[in-house]
Amino acid sequence: MTSSLTLGPEAIELIERAGLSFVATTNNDGSANLAPIASLSVRDGLLFFVNMASRTTIENLRRDPRVTIAVADIFQRRGVRLRGQATVHEPPSVAYSTGAEHIWSSHGRQYPIHEVVTITLQSVEPVLSPAYRYGGLSEGEIESAFLRRYGVERLEGPKA
């Protein structure tokens, strides 16, 4: 099953900014497997991540390619849920080489990349904290509250 769904600029920026996403797959017994992934990227419109240490995720995707990925900005309390079909690529495939080189250029070559996983998107859904609906606060107020909660400050200026 293929899809012509693409990610908009806001979703791409969120993926780049978040740095950590959560990839859900289905274990052989039907239970959920959730893996933190720090390599989710978009390059030339292609969504992918690499396997450095998630053997179970790869085993699951080889058996059942359905995948759900959650990405969130913990301070703005908003994110995106991505659903699709995964394809696992090994060396020396072009997809493996392209994905691996992209991640090595940003993370460093000290990280082993066993496989590259590309995602054909089937749905892209926004995820919002209930604070937007029930809290009566603006996005800036929500962000400020959670920056204080975690005791951090943004390094760059506030979003326009």
C-alpha positions as CSV (number, residue, x, y, z in Angstrom):
1,M,0.0,0.0,0.0
2,T,1.5,3.3,-1.0
3,S,0.5,6.8,-0.1
4,S,1.1,10.3,-1.5
5,L,0.9,11.8,2.0
6,T,3.7,14.2,2.7
7,L,4.7,16.1,5.8
8,G,4.1,19.8,6.0
9,P,6.8,22.3,7.0
10,E,5.4,22.5,10.6
11,A,5.7,18.7,11.1
12,I,9.1,18.6,9.6
13,E,10.3,21.5,11.9
14,L,8.8,19.6,14.9
15,I,10.7,16.4,14.0
16,E,13.9,18.3,13.7
17,R,13.4,20.2,16.9
18,A,12.1,17.4,19.1
19,G,15.2,15.2,18.8
20,L,13.3,12.2,20.3
21,S,10.4,10.3,18.9
22,F,8.6,7.1,20.0
23,V,8.2,4.3,17.5
24,A,5.4,1.8,18.1
25,T,5.4,-1.7,16.5
26,T,3.5,-4.9,17.3
27,N,5.3,-7.8,19.0
28,N,4.7,-11.4,17.9
29,D,2.3,-12.0,20.8
30,G,0.2,-8.9,19.8
31,S,1.5,-6.7,22.6
32,A,2.9,-3.2,21.8
33,N,6.6,-2.5,21.5
34,L,7.6,1.2,22.1
35,A,11.1,2.3,21.2
36,P,12.6,5.8,21.8
37,I,14.3,6.8,18.5
38,A,16.6,9.9,18.3
39,S,17.2,9.6,14.5
40,L,13.8,10.3,13.0
41,S,14.5,12.5,10.0
42,V,13.1,13.9,6.8
43,R,15.3,14.2,3.8
44,D,14.1,15.0,0.3
45,G,10.5,14.4,1.5
46,L,11.3,10.9,2.8
47,L,10.6,10.0,6.4
48,F,13.1,7.6,8.0
49,F,15.0,6.5,11.1
50,V,18.0,4.3,11.6
51,N,18.4,1.3,13.8
52,M,21.4,1.6,16.2
53,A,20.1,-0.5,19.1
54,S,16.4,-1.4,18.5
55,R,16.6,-5.0,17.4
56,T,13.0,-5.9,18.5
57,T,11.6,-2.9,16.5
58,I,13.4,-4.2,13.4
59,E,12.2,-7.8,14.0
60,N,8.7,-6.6,14.4
61,L,8.8,-4.5,11.3
62,R,10.1,-7.3,9.2
63,R,7.1,-9.4,10.3
64,D,4.5,-6.6,10.3
65,P,5.4,-3.3,8.6
66,R,2.7,-1.2,10.4
67,V,4.2,1.5,12.5
68,T,3.0,4.5,14.5
69,I,5.4,7.3,15.5
70,A,4.7,10.0,18.1
71,V,6.7,13.2,18.1
72,A,6.1,16.0,20.6
73,D,7.4,19.3,21.8
74,I,7.3,18.8,25.5
75,F,7.2,22.5,26.2
76,Q,4.5,23.6,23.7
77,R,2.5,20.4,24.6
78,R,1.8,19.7,21.0
79,G,2.9,17.1,18.5
80,V,2.1,14.8,15.6
81,R,1.1,11.1,15.3
82,L,2.4,9.5,12.1
83,R,1.1,6.1,10.9
84,G,2.3,4.2,8.0
85,Q,4.1,1.2,6.5
86,A,7.8,0.7,7.1
87,T,10.4,-0.8,4.8
88,V,13.7,-2.0,6.3
89,H,16.8,-1.3,4.2
90,E,20.2,-3.0,4.7
91,P,23.6,-2.2,3.3
92,P,24.5,-1.8,0.5
93,S,21.1,-0.5,-0.7
94,V,20.9,3.1,-1.8
95,A,18.2,3.9,0.8
96,Y,20.6,2.5,3.5
97,S,23.5,4.5,2.3
98,T,21.6,7.8,1.9
99,G,19.9,7.5,5.4
100,A,23.1,6.3,7.2
101,E,25.2,9.1,5.7
102,H,22.6,11.7,6.7
103,I,22.5,10.5,10.3
104,W,26.3,10.1,10.5
105,S,26.7,13.7,9.3
106,S,24.7,14.9,12.3
107,H,25.3,12.3,15.0
108,G,28.9,11.2,14.2
109,R,30.3,7.9,12.8
110,Q,30.8,6.4,16.2
111,Y,27.2,5.2,16.1
112,P,26.6,1.9,14.4
113,I,23.8,1.9,11.9
114,H,22.5,-1.6,11.2
115,E,19.4,-0.7,9.1
116,V,17.6,2.3,7.8
117,V,13.8,2.3,8.0
118,T,11.7,4.3,5.6
119,I,8.1,5.1,6.2
120,T,5.3,5.4,3.7
121,L,2.8,7.6,5.5
122,Q,-0.8,6.7,5.6
123,S,-2.0,9.3,8.2
124,V,-0.6,12.4,9.9
125,E,-2.6,13.6,12.9
126,P,-1.9,16.6,15.2
127,V,-1.8,15.9,18.9
128,L,-2.6,18.7,21.3
129,S,-2.5,18.8,25.1
130,P,-5.9,19.2,26.8
131,A,-4.5,22.5,28.1
132,Y,-5.3,24.1,24.7
133,R,-9.0,23.2,25.0
134,Y,-9.6,23.4,28.8
135,G,-6.8,25.5,30.2
136,G,-7.7,28.9,28.7
137,L,-4.0,29.5,28.0
138,S,-2.2,30.6,24.8
139,E,0.5,28.6,23.3
140,G,3.1,31.0,24.7
141,E,1.6,30.7,28.2
142,I,1.6,26.9,28.0
143,E,5.2,26.9,26.8
144,S,6.3,29.3,29.5
145,A,4.6,27.2,32.2
146,F,6.3,24.0,31.1
147,L,9.7,25.6,30.6
148,R,9.4,26.7,34.3
149,R,8.1,23.2,35.3
150,Y,11.2,21.6,33.9
151,G,13.5,24.4,35.0
152,V,14.9,25.2,31.6
153,E,15.2,28.2,29.3
154,R,15.0,28.2,25.5
155,L,18.4,28.9,23.9
156,E,16.9,30.5,20.9
157,G,14.4,33.3,20.9
158,P,10.6,32.6,21.2
159,K,8.8,31.4,18.1
160,A,7.1,34.1,16.1
